[in-house]
């Protein structure tokens, strides 16, 4: 709902927005905000083999038609062809986000390595504290020796 008013110059127009109170009340949506988005497609190994074979068998100039028909990008075919040549297409697994699954032994090793790193850090910090205290004691010992020497000179 936009109101248009004209001024003395007809080429200039000024638009005014209606007040918030005059707008209709928003209706709550029952669907989540990202519900209309397309889901990521997954492809079987057999499909990948077939598409790569069809793409390579297509004559020059028609390879793009194969990609458009299958709604793919050439990077898909290049990646699948490389996997076939490397012999890893049948062994491809879905990449997991986050941390990978570890065996109980691997989890224990990781926990112990973390504990060792923490203890080494703590040990280094304590060694520094000890070195600082030893330096302070050395200075204090020199101060005591100086005061003893002064007191021996002053007493006849």
Secondary structure, DSSP 8 states (H G I E B T S, - for coil): -EEEEE-SSTT-EEEEE--GGGS------SS-TTTTS-------HHHHHHHHHHHHHS-TT-HHHHHHHHT--HHHHHHHHHHHHHT-TTT-----SSS----HHHHHHHHHHHHHHHHHHHHHHHHHHHHHHHHHHHHHHHHHHHHHHHHHHH--
